C-alpha cells in the first residue's frame, strides 16, 4: 500500500496571499488606466490617483503580513472593543453638528475625516462584526439554537449596526452586513427557521420603507427591471457599464484604450472599475479575474475546513464569504445582473478602507492555515 504525503495546510495560506497580491497589482494597473484622463482634467498628474492607491496597497500588505504572524485568537476580544469604537464613529456620521468630521459626499455621510486620514466606518463594521460573530457563536454554541438565549442577543447587536449604516444612508452596505453576518450565523448553528422568520419579517418592511418610499432607490429598481428603457436617466450608469463590457469583446480594446473612461461612465475607478477592465481586457481578462476570486475563495474555504478549532473555522468562513460575496455582487452590478449599488470590487476599486480590511482578512486566513497543524483548543 502506497502512502501519499499529506499536503501541508499552510500552503493554502501562501497561495491565498499570492492570489491577493496578483489581484492588488492588477487593481493598481486598472486604477492607472481608469483615472489617467480624469486626473488630467482636474489639473493633476495622470499618476495622482494611482500613487495614492499604491500607498494604500503597501499599507494593506503590511497589515496582511502582520496579521499572518499574530495569533488569530487575539482578534476575538479585540473585535468587541473595536465595534464599540466603530459605533461611535457611525453615530458621528449621523449627528448634525459633526459635518466637519463626517462631511456630506454624494448625498451621504459615510466617511470620517481626521486630518489627512479618512476612513469608512461601515467597512470596518462589516469586518469586525464577522470577527465578533465568530466569537459569539463559539461562546453561545450550546444555546445558539435557542431563540431567546442565543438568537435574539445576536440579532440585537447586528441590528444596531444595520440601522446605523442604513441611516447614513447606505442600504447596500447595511444589507451586505446583515447577509454576511447571518450567513456566518447559519454556518455557526443558528436555526434556519429563525433566519427565515426574520427575513420574512424584515424584507417586506425594508423594501417598502427604504426602497419604495425613497425615490432614487425605487427608480433604480424600476430601471433595473425595465432593462435599457431608461438609457439617459437613472439607468444611464448601468447602461454605460454594459456598453463598456460589450465593447471589450473577447480580448478587449487594449490596456489603457478604454473609451468609457472619457467621462461616459461615472465612478469608473470605484464601483464600476470591472466594466473598464472588461472593456480593455475583454472576456478573457474578466474570466481571469473572476477565476482568481474563485480560486482565492476556494483556498479560504479549504483553510476554514482545516482550521484547528471551531473559532478558526467560523472566522475563516465568514472572512472568505466577505471577500467573495462583495466581489460577486460588484461584478453582477457592473454586468447588469443586479441593481446598481455602491459596493466596491475588492483589491480593484479606488479607496483605502475596503482594501486594507480585505488584506487584513487574507492575513488572518493565512495565520489560521499556519496554525492548522496545532492541537485544537476549542
C-alpha positions in Angstrom: 0.0 0.0 0.0 1.4 3.4 -1.1 1.0 6.2 1.3 0.6 9.7 -0.1 2.2 12.5 1.7 -0.4 14.8 3.4 -0.3 18.3 2.0 0.9 21.0 4.4 -2.2 23.1 5.2 -0.1 26.3 5.4 0.4 26.1 1.6 -3.2 27.2 1.2 -2.4 30.4 3.1 0.7 31.1 0.9 -1.4 30.6 -2.3 -4.1 32.8 -0.8 -1.5 35.6 -0.3 -0.3 35.1 -3.9 -3.9 35.4 -5.2 -4.4 38.6 -3.2 -1.2 40.2 -4.5 -2.0 39.3 -8.1 -5.4 40.9 -7.7 -4.0 44.0 -6.0 -1.3 44.5 -8.6 -3.9 44.1 -11.4 -6.0 46.7 -9.5 -3.2 49.2 -9.5 -2.8 48.8 -13.2 -6.6 49.3 -13.8 -6.7 52.4 -11.4 -3.9 54.0 -13.5 -5.8 53.3 -16.7 -9.2 54.4 -15.4 -8.0 57.6 -13.7 -5.4 59.0 -16.1 -7.8 61.1 -18.0 -9.9 62.3 -15.1 -6.8 63.3 -13.2 -5.6 65.5 -16.0 -9.0 67.1 -16.2 -8.6 68.0 -12.5 -5.2 69.6 -13.3 -3.4 66.7 -11.5 -0.7 64.4 -12.6 -2.1 61.3 -14.5 -0.4 59.3 -11.8 -2.1 61.2 -8.9 -4.7 58.5 -8.1 -2.5 55.5 -8.7 0.1 56.9 -6.3 -2.4 57.1 -3.5 -3.7 53.7 -4.3 -0.2 52.2 -4.4 0.5 53.6 -0.9 -2.8 52.0 0.3 -1.8 48.7 -1.2 1.5 48.8 0.5 -0.2 49.6 3.8 -2.6 46.7 3.2 0.3 44.3 2.6 2.0 45.4 5.8 -1.3 44.8 7.7 -1.7 41.4 5.9 1.8 40.3 6.8 1.4 41.4 10.4 -2.0 39.6 10.7 -0.4 36.4 9.3 2.1 36.4 12.1 -0.2 37.3 15.0 -2.3 34.5 16.6 -5.8 34.9 15.2 -7.3 34.3 18.6 -6.2 37.7 19.7 -8.8 39.4 17.4 -11.6 37.7 19.4 -11.5 40.0 22.4 -10.4 43.0 20.2 -13.4 42.7 18.0 -15.9 43.7 20.7 -14.0 46.9 21.7 -13.4 47.7 18.1 -17.2 47.5 17.5 -17.8 50.0 20.4 -15.4 52.5 18.8 -16.9 51.9 15.3 -20.4 52.5 16.7 -19.2 55.9 18.0 -17.9 56.9 14.5 -21.2 55.7 12.9 -23.1 57.9 15.3 -20.8 60.8 14.4 -21.8 60.3 10.8 -25.5 61.0 11.9 -25.0 64.0 14.2 -26.0 67.3 12.5 -23.1 69.2 14.2 -20.3 66.9 13.1 -20.2 67.6 9.3 -16.6 68.8 9.7 -15.7 65.3 10.7 -18.2 63.5 8.5 -19.0 65.7 5.5 -21.8 65.0 3.0 -20.3 63.4 0.0 -22.6 62.3 -2.8 -25.6 62.9 -0.7 -24.5 60.6 2.2 -22.2 60.8 5.2 -20.2 57.6 5.0 -16.7 58.8 5.7 -14.9 60.1 8.8 -12.1 62.6 8.1 -9.4 63.0 10.8 -7.0 65.5 9.2 -5.1 63.8 6.4 -6.6 60.5 7.3 -10.1 59.3 6.3 -11.9 56.0 6.6 -15.3 54.4 6.1 -16.7 53.1 9.4 -19.2 50.8 7.8 -16.4 48.8 6.1 -14.8 48.4 9.5 -18.2 47.4 11.0 -18.6 44.7 8.3 -15.1 43.3 9.1 -15.3 43.4 12.9 -18.9 42.1 13.0 -17.8 38.9 11.3 -14.9 38.6 13.8 -17.3 39.3 16.7 -19.9 36.9 15.3 -17.4 34.0 15.1 -16.5 34.5 18.8 -20.2 34.9 19.9 -21.2 31.7 18.1 -18.4 29.8 19.8 -19.3 31.2 23.2 -23.0 30.5 22.7 -22.5 27.2 21.0 -24.7 25.3 23.4 -27.6 27.7 23.3 -27.3 29.3 19.8 -30.3 27.3 18.5 -32.4 28.7 21.4 -34.5 31.7 20.2 -34.3 33.9 23.3 -30.9 33.0 24.7 -28.9 32.6 21.5 -30.6 34.2 18.5 -32.2 37.4 20.0 -29.0 38.8 21.5 -27.2 38.1 18.2 -29.9 39.9 16.2 -29.9 42.9 18.6 -26.1 43.6 18.2 -26.2 43.1 14.4 -29.4 45.1 14.2 -27.8 48.1 15.9 -25.1 48.3 13.3 -27.5 47.6 10.5 -29.7 50.6 11.5 -26.7 52.9 12.0 -25.3 52.1 8.5 -28.8 52.3 7.0 -29.2 55.9 8.3 -26.1 57.2 6.6 -27.8 56.3 4.2 -26.1 53.2 2.8 -28.7 50.5 2.1 -26.4 48.3 0.1 -23.7 48.1 2.8 -26.3 47.6 5.5 -27.8 44.7 3.5 -24.5 43.1 2.8 -23.5 43.4 6.5 -26.8 41.7 7.5 -26.4 39.0 4.9 -22.8 38.2 5.7 -23.2 38.1 9.5 -26.3 35.9 9.2 -24.6 33.6 6.7 -21.8 33.2 9.3 -24.5 32.6 11.9 -26.1 29.9 9.7 -22.7 28.2 9.4 -22.3 28.5 13.2 -25.5 26.7 14.0 -28.3 29.4 14.1 -31.6 27.7 13.2 -32.6 28.2 9.6 -36.2 28.7 10.7 -35.2 31.7 12.8 -33.3 33.3 9.9 -36.3 32.7 7.6 -38.7 34.2 10.0 -36.5 37.2 10.4 -36.2 37.6 6.6 -40.0 37.3 6.1 -40.5 40.0 8.7 -37.7 42.4 7.5 -37.7 42.1 3.7 -41.2 43.5 3.0 -40.8 46.2 5.7 -37.4 47.3 4.5 -38.4 47.2 0.8 -41.4 49.4 1.5 -39.7 51.9 3.9 -36.2 52.1 2.3 -36.8 51.3 -1.3 -40.3 52.0 -2.5 -40.6 55.2 -0.4 -37.2 56.6 -1.4 -37.5 58.0 -5.0 -34.0 57.3 -6.3 -33.9 53.8 -5.0 -37.4 52.9 -6.4 -36.4 54.5 -9.7 -33.2 52.5 -9.7 -35.0 49.3 -9.1 -37.6 50.1 -11.7 -34.8 50.9 -14.2 -33.2 47.5 -13.4 -36.3 45.6 -14.2 -37.0 47.6 -17.4 -33.6 46.9 -18.8 -32.4 49.5 -21.3 -35.6 51.5 -21.4 -34.0 54.4 -19.5 -30.6 54.8 -21.0 -30.3 58.5 -20.3 -31.9 58.7 -16.9 -31.5 56.7 -13.7 -30.3 53.7 -15.8 -27.5 55.7 -17.6 -24.7 54.3 -15.4 -25.8 50.7 -15.7 -26.2 51.1 -19.5 -22.8 52.6 -19.9 -21.3 49.8 -17.8 -22.8 47.1 -20.0 -21.7 49.1 -23.1 -18.1 49.0 -21.8 -18.2 45.3 -21.2 -19.8 44.6 -24.5 -17.3 46.8 -26.4 -14.5 44.6 -25.0 -15.5 41.5 -26.9 -13.2 38.5 -26.5 -9.8 40.1 -26.0 -10.6 43.8 -25.3 -9.8 47.1 -26.9 -6.3 47.1 -25.3 -4.9 48.1 -21.9 -5.3 51.9 -21.5 -7.6 52.2 -24.5 -10.9 52.5 -22.8 -13.4 54.9 -24.3 -15.8 54.8 -21.4 -13.3 56.4 -19.0 -13.6 59.6 -21.1 -16.4 60.7 -18.7 -19.0 58.4 -20.2 -19.1 56.0 -17.2 -19.4 57.6 -13.8 -17.5 56.0 -10.9 -15.2 54.3 -13.4 -12.4 53.9 -10.9 -14.5 52.9 -7.9 -17.8 50.9 -8.2 -17.6 50.3 -12.0 -13.9 49.5 -12.5 -14.8 46.0 -13.5 -16.5 47.5 -16.6 -13.3 49.3 -17.6 -11.4 46.0 -17.0 -13.9 44.2 -19.3 -13.6 46.9 -22.0 -9.8 46.9 -22.1 -9.1 43.2 -21.5 -12.3 41.7 -22.8 -14.0 38.4 -21.9 -10.6 36.7 -21.4 -9.5 39.4 -18.9 -12.7 39.3 -16.8 -12.6 35.5 -16.8 -9.1 35.5 -15.3 -10.2 38.0 -12.6 -13.4 36.0 -11.8 -11.3 32.8 -11.8 -8.8 34.3 -9.4 -11.5 35.4 -7.0 -13.0 31.9 -7.1 -9.5 30.4 -6.5 -9.0 32.8 -3.6 -12.4 31.8 -2.1 -11.7 28.1 -2.7 -8.5 28.5 -0.7 -10.3 30.4 2.0 -12.8 27.6 2.5 -10.1 25.0 2.4 -8.4 26.9 5.3 -11.7 27.0 7.1 -12.3 23.3 6.7 -8.8 22.5 8.1 -8.8 25.1 10.9 -7.5 23.9 14.2 -10.6 25.0 16.2 -14.2 26.0 15.9 -13.5 29.7 16.2 -10.9 29.5 13.3 -13.5 27.6 11.2 -16.2 30.3 11.7 -13.7 33.2 11.3 -12.2 31.8 8.1 -15.7 31.0 6.7 -17.0 34.5 7.5 -14.0 36.4 6.1 -13.9 34.3 2.9 -17.6 35.0 2.4 -16.9 38.7 2.9 -14.4 38.8 0.1 -16.2 36.5 -2.3 -19.7 38.0 -1.8 -18.6 41.6 -2.2 -16.7 40.7 -5.4 -19.5 38.8 -6.9 -22.1 41.5 -6.2 -19.9 44.2 -7.6 -19.3 42.3 -10.8 -23.0 41.4 -11.0 -23.9 45.1 -10.8 -21.3 46.0 -13.5 -22.7 43.3 -15.7 -26.3 44.4 -15.3 -27.3 41.3 -13.3 -28.1 43.2 -10.1 -29.5 46.8 -9.4 -26.8 49.5 -9.0 -25.3 49.6 -5.6 -22.2 51.3 -4.0 -20.2 48.2 -3.2 -16.5 48.2 -4.2 -14.6 45.5 -6.0 -12.0 44.1 -3.5 -8.4 44.9 -4.5 -9.5 46.9 -7.5 -11.8 49.8 -6.6 -10.1 53.1 -5.6 -10.2 53.6 -1.8 -8.5 52.5 1.3 -10.8 51.1 4.0 -12.1 48.2 2.0 -8.7 47.4 0.6 -6.9 47.4 4.0 -9.6 45.3 5.7 -9.6 42.8 2.8 -5.8 42.4 3.1 -6.3 42.1 6.9 -8.8 39.2 6.2 -6.3 37.5 4.0 -3.6 37.8 6.7 -5.9 36.2 9.3 -6.7 33.4 6.9 -3.0 32.8 6.3 -2.5 32.7 10.1 -5.2 30.1 10.5 -3.6 28.0 7.9 -0.3 28.2 9.6 -1.8 27.0 12.9 -3.9 24.3 11.4 -1.4 21.6 12.5 -1.5 22.7 16.1 -3.8 20.8 18.6 -7.4 22.1 18.8 -8.1 24.3 21.7 -11.8 24.9 21.5 
